Amino acid sequence: MTTTCPLCHTQAPTITDAALKAGGAWQCTRCGQKWDVLRLATAAAYTAYEESRP
């Protein structure tokens, strides 16, 4: 599965879910943000919250 930066939506095909779950992290090549599994989960939860609001 391809990992995508939640901020700029750039895909990172070399980063796997397994690598992130094992404690890995990556830096987006486009916007420079650093992501790990916890930060990605937080961003996903916030996106779901925003989409659920009227």
PDB file of N, CA, C and O in Angstrom:
ATOM      1  N   MET A   1       0.839  -1.174   0.000  1.00  0.00           N
ATOM      2  CA  MET A   1       0.000   0.000   0.000  1.00  0.00           C
ATOM      3  C   MET A   1       0.891   1.246   0.000  1.00  0.00           C
ATOM      4  O   MET A   1       1.924   1.270   0.668  1.00  0.00           O
ATOM      5  N   THR A   2       0.502   2.252  -0.728  1.00  0.00           N
ATOM      6  CA  THR A   2       1.254   3.491  -0.818  1.00  0.00           C
ATOM      7  C   THR A   2       0.874   4.423   0.324  1.00  0.00           C
ATOM      8  O   THR A   2      -0.308   4.609   0.613  1.00  0.00           O
ATOM      9  N   THR A   3       1.853   4.996   0.957  1.00  0.00           N
ATOM     10  CA  THR A   3       1.616   5.978   2.004  1.00  0.00           C
ATOM     11  C   THR A   3       1.515   7.351   1.352  1.00  0.00           C
ATOM     12  O   THR A   3       2.264   7.661   0.426  1.00  0.00           O
ATOM     13  N   THR A   4       0.585   8.173   1.840  1.00  0.00           N
ATOM     14  CA  THR A   4       0.370   9.501   1.286  1.00  0.00           C
ATOM     15  C   THR A   4       0.487  10.540   2.389  1.00  0.00           C
ATOM     16  O   THR A   4      -0.028  10.345   3.490  1.00  0.00           O
ATOM     17  N   CYS A   5       1.158  11.632   2.098  1.00  0.00           N
ATOM     18  CA  CYS A   5       1.301  12.724   3.055  1.00  0.00           C
ATOM     19  C   CYS A   5      -0.062  13.385   3.267  1.00  0.00           C
ATOM     20  O   CYS A   5      -0.677  13.834   2.300  1.00  0.00           O
ATOM     21  N   PRO A   6      -0.547  13.456   4.507  1.00  0.00           N
ATOM     22  CA  PRO A   6      -1.839  14.083   4.766  1.00  0.00           C
ATOM     23  C   PRO A   6      -1.842  15.592   4.501  1.00  0.00           C
ATOM     24  O   PRO A   6      -2.903  16.180   4.292  1.00  0.00           O
ATOM     25  N   LEU A   7      -0.689  16.204   4.509  1.00  0.00           N
ATOM     26  CA  LEU A   7      -0.627  17.655   4.337  1.00  0.00           C
ATOM     27  C   LEU A   7      -0.680  18.067   2.869  1.00  0.00           C
ATOM     28  O   LEU A   7      -1.489  18.915   2.495  1.00  0.00           O
ATOM     29  N   CYS A   8       0.169  17.480   2.040  1.00  0.00           N
ATOM     30  CA  CYS A   8       0.247  17.905   0.634  1.00  0.00           C
ATOM     31  C   CYS A   8      -0.212  16.827  -0.342  1.00  0.00           C
ATOM     32  O   CYS A   8      -0.269  17.069  -1.547  1.00  0.00           O
ATOM     33  N   HIS A   9      -0.538  15.646   0.166  1.00  0.00           N
ATOM     34  CA  HIS A   9      -1.070  14.521  -0.619  1.00  0.00           C
ATOM     35  C   HIS A   9      -0.062  13.906  -1.593  1.00  0.00           C
ATOM     36  O   HIS A   9      -0.452  13.279  -2.577  1.00  0.00           O
ATOM     37  N   THR A  10       1.214  14.082  -1.323  1.00  0.00           N
ATOM     38  CA  THR A  10       2.251  13.447  -2.124  1.00  0.00           C
ATOM     39  C   THR A  10       2.363  11.980  -1.716  1.00  0.00           C
ATOM     40  O   THR A  10       2.381  11.668  -0.525  1.00  0.00           O
ATOM     41  N   GLN A  11       2.439  11.084  -2.690  1.00  0.00           N
ATOM     42  CA  GLN A  11       2.550   9.664  -2.397  1.00  0.00           C
ATOM     43  C   GLN A  11       4.000   9.274  -2.160  1.00  0.00           C
ATOM     44  O   GLN A  11       4.915   9.790  -2.801  1.00  0.00           O
ATOM     45  N   ALA A  12       4.186   8.350  -1.222  1.00  0.00           N
ATOM     46  CA  ALA A  12       5.511   7.815  -0.905  1.00  0.00           C
ATOM     47  C   ALA A  12       5.458   6.302  -1.098  1.00  0.00           C
ATOM     48  O   ALA A  12       5.251   5.569  -0.131  1.00  0.00           O
ATOM     49  N   PRO A  13       5.639   5.824  -2.319  1.00  0.00           N
ATOM     50  CA  PRO A  13       5.472   4.395  -2.600  1.00  0.00           C
ATOM     51  C   PRO A  13       6.513   3.494  -1.945  1.00  0.00           C
ATOM     52  O   PRO A  13       6.298   2.284  -1.862  1.00  0.00           O
ATOM     53  N   THR A  14       7.628   4.040  -1.478  1.00  0.00           N
ATOM     54  CA  THR A  14       8.665   3.208  -0.870  1.00  0.00           C
ATOM     55  C   THR A  14       8.413   2.955   0.612  1.00  0.00           C
ATOM     56  O   THR A  14       9.088   2.119   1.213  1.00  0.00           O
ATOM     57  N   ILE A  15       7.460   3.656   1.209  1.00  0.00           N
ATOM     58  CA  ILE A  15       7.152   3.493   2.628  1.00  0.00           C
ATOM     59  C   ILE A  15       5.972   2.536   2.759  1.00  0.00           C
ATOM     60  O   ILE A  15       4.911   2.771   2.180  1.00  0.00           O
ATOM     61  N   THR A  16       6.151   1.469   3.512  1.00  0.00           N
ATOM     62  CA  THR A  16       5.076   0.494   3.699  1.00  0.00           C
ATOM     63  C   THR A  16       4.403   0.693   5.046  1.00  0.00           C
ATOM     64  O   THR A  16       4.990   1.260   5.968  1.00  0.00           O
ATOM     65  N   ASP A  17       3.166   0.221   5.152  1.00  0.00           N
ATOM     66  CA  ASP A  17       2.453   0.271   6.426  1.00  0.00           C
ATOM     67  C   ASP A  17       3.200  -0.522   7.491  1.00  0.00           C
ATOM     68  O   ASP A  17       3.259  -0.114   8.651  1.00  0.00           O
ATOM     69  N   ALA A  18       3.768  -1.651   7.093  1.00  0.00           N
ATOM     70  CA  ALA A  18       4.508  -2.486   8.045  1.00  0.00           C
ATOM     71  C   ALA A  18       5.710  -1.734   8.612  1.00  0.00           C
ATOM     72  O   ALA A  18       6.001  -1.837   9.804  1.00  0.00           O
ATOM     73  N   ALA A  19       6.404  -0.984   7.769  1.00  0.00           N
ATOM     74  CA  ALA A  19       7.565  -0.222   8.236  1.00  0.00           C
ATOM     75  C   ALA A  19       7.141   0.857   9.228  1.00  0.00           C
ATOM     76  O   ALA A  19       7.818   1.080  10.231  1.00  0.00           O
ATOM     77  N   LEU A  20       6.029   1.523   8.952  1.00  0.00           N
ATOM     78  CA  LEU A  20       5.542   2.552   9.872  1.00  0.00           C
ATOM     79  C   LEU A  20       5.110   1.945  11.202  1.00  0.00           C
ATOM     80  O   LEU A  20       5.416   2.485  12.265  1.00  0.00           O
ATOM     81  N   LYS A  21       4.394   0.813  11.139  1.00  0.00           N
ATOM     82  CA  LYS A  21       3.929   0.157  12.362  1.00  0.00           C
ATOM     83  C   LYS A  21       5.083  -0.390  13.188  1.00  0.00           C
ATOM     84  O   LYS A  21       4.955  -0.560  14.400  1.00  0.00           O
ATOM     85  N   ALA A  22       6.202  -0.664  12.544  1.00  0.00           N
ATOM     86  CA  ALA A  22       7.381  -1.167  13.255  1.00  0.00           C
ATOM     87  C   ALA A  22       8.198  -0.033  13.876  1.00  0.00           C
ATOM     88  O   ALA A  22       9.274  -0.263  14.429  1.00  0.00           O
ATOM     89  N   GLY A  23       7.681   1.183  13.780  1.00  0.00           N
ATOM     90  CA  GLY A  23       8.371   2.308  14.408  1.00  0.00           C
ATOM     91  C   GLY A  23       9.113   3.203  13.440  1.00  0.00           C
ATOM     92  O   GLY A  23       9.838   4.110  13.851  1.00  0.00           O
ATOM     93  N   GLY A  24       8.935   2.952  12.163  1.00  0.00           N
ATOM     94  CA  GLY A  24       9.616   3.776  11.166  1.00  0.00           C
ATOM     95  C   GLY A  24       8.964   5.139  11.019  1.00  0.00           C
ATOM     96  O   GLY A  24       7.837   5.356  11.463  1.00  0.00           O
ATOM     97  N   ALA A  25       9.671   6.030  10.406  1.00  0.00           N
ATOM     98  CA  ALA A  25       9.165   7.368  10.124  1.00  0.00           C
ATOM     99  C   ALA A  25       9.679   7.781   8.756  1.00  0.00           C
ATOM    100  O   ALA A  25      10.622   7.184   8.237  1.00  0.00           O
ATOM    101  N   TRP A  26       9.067   8.790   8.175  1.00  0.00           N
ATOM    102  CA  TRP A  26       9.519   9.273   6.885  1.00  0.00           C
ATOM    103  C   TRP A  26       9.278  10.769   6.781  1.00  0.00           C
ATOM    104  O   TRP A  26       8.449  11.334   7.494  1.00  0.00           O
ATOM    105  N   GLN A  27      10.006  11.385   5.896  1.00  0.00           N
ATOM    106  CA  GLN A  27       9.860  12.812   5.648  1.00  0.00           C
ATOM    107  C   GLN A  27       9.353  12.990   4.224  1.00  0.00           C
ATOM    108  O   GLN A  27       9.917  12.436   3.281  1.00  0.00           O
ATOM    109  N   CYS A  28       8.304  13.753   4.078  1.00  0.00           N
ATOM    110  CA  CYS A  28       7.726  13.996   2.767  1.00  0.00           C
ATOM    111  C   CYS A  28       8.728  14.743   1.889  1.00  0.00           C
ATOM    112  O   CYS A  28       9.342  15.721   2.318  1.00  0.00           O
ATOM    113  N   THR A  29       8.881  14.273   0.671  1.00  0.00           N
ATOM    114  CA  THR A  29       9.840  14.899  -0.238  1.00  0.00           C
ATOM    115  C   THR A  29       9.335  16.230  -0.779  1.00  0.00           C
ATOM    116  O   THR A  29      10.127  17.051  -1.242  1.00  0.00           O
ATOM    117  N   ARG A  30       8.043  16.448  -0.728  1.00  0.00           N
ATOM    118  CA  ARG A  30       7.491  17.698  -1.269  1.00  0.00           C
ATOM    119  C   ARG A  30       7.404  18.805  -0.222  1.00  0.00           C
ATOM    120  O   ARG A  30       7.910  19.905  -0.447  1.00  0.00           O
ATOM    121  N   CYS A  31       6.765  18.530   0.928  1.00  0.00           N
ATOM    122  CA  CYS A  31       6.538  19.591   1.917  1.00  0.00           C
ATOM    123  C   CYS A  31       7.505  19.529   3.096  1.00  0.00           C
ATOM    124  O   CYS A  31       7.593  20.483   3.869  1.00  0.00           O
ATOM    125  N   GLY A  32       8.231  18.420   3.245  1.00  0.00           N
ATOM    126  CA  GLY A  32       9.233  18.312   4.295  1.00  0.00           C
ATOM    127  C   GLY A  32       8.711  17.901   5.660  1.00  0.00           C
ATOM    128  O   GLY A  32       9.490  17.802   6.609  1.00  0.00           O
ATOM    129  N   GLN A  33       7.400  17.657   5.785  1.00  0.00           N
ATOM    130  CA  GLN A  33       6.845  17.240   7.067  1.00  0.00           C
ATOM    131  C   GLN A  33       7.321  15.835   7.411  1.00  0.00           C
ATOM    132  O   GLN A  33       7.459  14.981   6.536  1.00  0.00           O
ATOM    133  N   LYS A  34       7.571  15.609   8.700  1.00  0.00           N
ATOM    134  CA  LYS A  34       7.996  14.289   9.167  1.00  0.00           C
ATOM    135  C   LYS A  34       6.785  13.564   9.738  1.00  0.00           C
ATOM    136  O   LYS A  34       6.007  14.136  10.502  1.00  0.00           O
ATOM    137  N   TRP A  35       6.634  12.278   9.353  1.00  0.00           N
ATOM    138  CA  TRP A  35       5.474  11.487   9.739  1.00  0.00           C
ATOM    139  C   TRP A  35       5.901  10.159  10.336  1.00  0.00           C
ATOM    140  O   TRP A  35       6.880   9.550   9.905  1.00  0.00           O
ATOM    141  N   ASP A  36       5.145   9.720  11.341  1.00  0.00           N
ATOM    142  CA  ASP A  36       5.273   8.377  11.892  1.00  0.00           C
ATOM    143  C   ASP A  36       3.856   7.851  12.073  1.00  0.00           C
ATOM    144  O   ASP A  36       2.894   8.554  11.766  1.00  0.00           O
ATOM    145  N   VAL A  37       3.718   6.645  12.558  1.00  0.00           N
ATOM    146  CA  VAL A  37       2.395   6.024  12.637  1.00  0.00           C
ATOM    147  C   VAL A  37       1.460   6.810  13.560  1.00  0.00           C
ATOM    148  O   VAL A  37       0.271   6.920  13.259  1.00  0.00           O
ATOM    149  N   LEU A  38       1.951   7.353  14.660  1.00  0.00           N
ATOM    150  CA  LEU A  38       1.109   8.113  15.580  1.00  0.00           C
ATOM    151  C   LEU A  38       0.640   9.423  14.950  1.00  0.00           C
ATOM    152  O   LEU A  38      -0.530   9.789  15.062  1.00  0.00           O
ATOM    153  N   ARG A  39       1.539  10.110  14.301  1.00  0.00           N
ATOM    154  CA  ARG A  39       1.162  11.383  13.678  1.00  0.00           C
ATOM    155  C   ARG A  39       0.190  11.155  12.520  1.00  0.00           C
ATOM    156  O   ARG A  39      -0.736  11.945  12.335  1.00  0.00           O
ATOM    157  N   LEU A  40       0.383  10.095  11.741  1.00  0.00           N
ATOM    158  CA  LEU A  40      -0.547   9.775  10.662  1.00  0.00           C
ATOM    159  C   LEU A  40      -1.933   9.436  11.211  1.00  0.00           C
ATOM    160  O   LEU A  40      -2.943   9.843  10.635  1.00  0.00           O
ATOM    161  N   ALA A  41      -1.988   8.694  12.319  1.00  0.00           N
ATOM    162  CA  ALA A  41      -3.268   8.339  12.932  1.00  0.00           C
ATOM    163  C   ALA A  41      -3.978   9.581  13.462  1.00  0.00           C
ATOM    164  O   ALA A  41      -5.197   9.699  13.341  1.00  0.00           O
ATOM    165  N   THR A  42      -3.230  10.494  14.041  1.00  0.00           N
ATOM    166  CA  THR A  42      -3.806  11.735  14.543  1.00  0.00           C
ATOM    167  C   THR A  42      -4.381  12.563  13.400  1.00  0.00           C
ATOM    168  O   THR A  42      -5.483  13.100  13.519  1.00  0.00           O
ATOM    169  N   ALA A  43      -3.657  12.669  12.311  1.00  0.00           N
ATOM    170  CA  ALA A  43      -4.140  13.417  11.146  1.00  0.00           C
ATOM    171  C   ALA A  43      -5.393  12.767  10.564  1.00  0.00           C
ATOM    172  O   ALA A  43      -6.322  13.468  10.162  1.00  0.00           O
ATOM    173  N   ALA A  44      -5.428  11.444  10.515  1.00  0.00           N
ATOM    174  CA  ALA A  44      -6.596  10.734   9.990  1.00  0.00           C
ATOM    175  C   ALA A  44      -7.811  10.940  10.892  1.00  0.00           C
ATOM    176  O   ALA A  44      -8.923  11.125  10.399  1.00  0.00           O
ATOM    177  N   ALA A  45      -7.608  10.910  12.200  1.00  0.00           N
ATOM    178  CA  ALA A  45      -8.709  11.123  13.140  1.00  0.00           C
ATOM    179  C   ALA A  45      -9.258  12.540  13.016  1.00  0.00           C
ATOM    180  O   ALA A  45     -10.471  12.743  13.070  1.00  0.00           O
ATOM    181  N   TYR A  46      -8.379  13.511  12.852  1.00  0.00           N
ATOM    182  CA  TYR A  46      -8.826  14.897  12.702  1.00  0.00           C
ATOM    183  C   TYR A  46      -9.599  15.077  11.395  1.00  0.00           C
ATOM    184  O   TYR A  46     -10.606  15.785  11.365  1.00  0.00           O
ATOM    185  N   THR A  47      -9.143  14.453  10.333  1.00  0.00           N
ATOM    186  CA  THR A  47      -9.847  14.532   9.052  1.00  0.00           C
ATOM    187  C   THR A  47     -11.243  13.929   9.173  1.00  0.00           C
ATOM    188  O   THR A  47     -12.210  14.496   8.664  1.00  0.00           O
ATOM    189  N   ALA A  48     -11.355  12.787   9.840  1.00  0.00           N
ATOM    190  CA  ALA A  48     -12.658  12.149  10.042  1.00  0.00           C
ATOM    191  C   ALA A  48     -13.572  13.043  10.878  1.00  0.00           C
ATOM    192  O   ALA A  48     -14.765  13.150  10.594  1.00  0.00           O
ATOM    193  N   TYR A  49     -13.021  13.677  11.895  1.00  0.00           N
ATOM    194  CA  TYR A  49     -13.795  14.598  12.732  1.00  0.00           C
ATOM    195  C   TYR A  49     -14.315  15.769  11.899  1.00  0.00           C
ATOM    196  O   TYR A  49     -15.492  16.117  11.991  1.00  0.00           O
ATOM    197  N   GLU A  50     -13.458  16.370  11.098  1.00  0.00           N
ATOM    198  CA  GLU A  50     -13.859  17.511  10.264  1.00  0.00           C
ATOM    199  C   GLU A  50     -14.936  17.113   9.259  1.00  0.00           C
ATOM    200  O   GLU A  50     -15.865  17.881   9.009  1.00  0.00           O
ATOM    201  N   GLU A  51     -14.819  15.929   8.689  1.00  0.00           N
ATOM    202  CA  GLU A  51     -15.802  15.476   7.706  1.00  0.00           C
ATOM    203  C   GLU A  51     -17.146  15.149   8.340  1.00  0.00           C
ATOM    204  O   GLU A  51     -18.169  15.181   7.655  1.00  0.00           O
ATOM    205  N   SER A  52     -17.167  14.836   9.631  1.00  0.00           N
ATOM    206  CA  SER A  52     -18.415  14.484  10.307  1.00  0.00           C
ATOM    207  C   SER A  52     -19.187  15.708  10.790  1.00  0.00           C
ATOM    208  O   SER A  52     -20.352  15.600  11.175  1.00  0.00           O
ATOM    209  N   ARG A  53     -18.546  16.853  10.770  1.00  0.00           N
ATOM    210  CA  ARG A  53     -19.202  18.078  11.233  1.00  0.00           C
ATOM    211  C   ARG A  53     -20.146  18.602  10.154  1.00  0.00           C
ATOM    212  O   ARG A  53     -19.854  18.502   8.962  1.00  0.00           O
ATOM    213  N   PRO A  54     -21.282  19.164  10.581  1.00  0.00           N
ATOM    214  CA  PRO A  54     -22.245  19.708   9.592  1.00  0.00           C
ATOM    215  C   PRO A  54     -21.735  20.956   8.903  1.00  0.00           C
ATOM    216  O   PRO A  54     -22.427  21.520   8.055  1.00  0.00           O
TER     217      PRO A  54
END
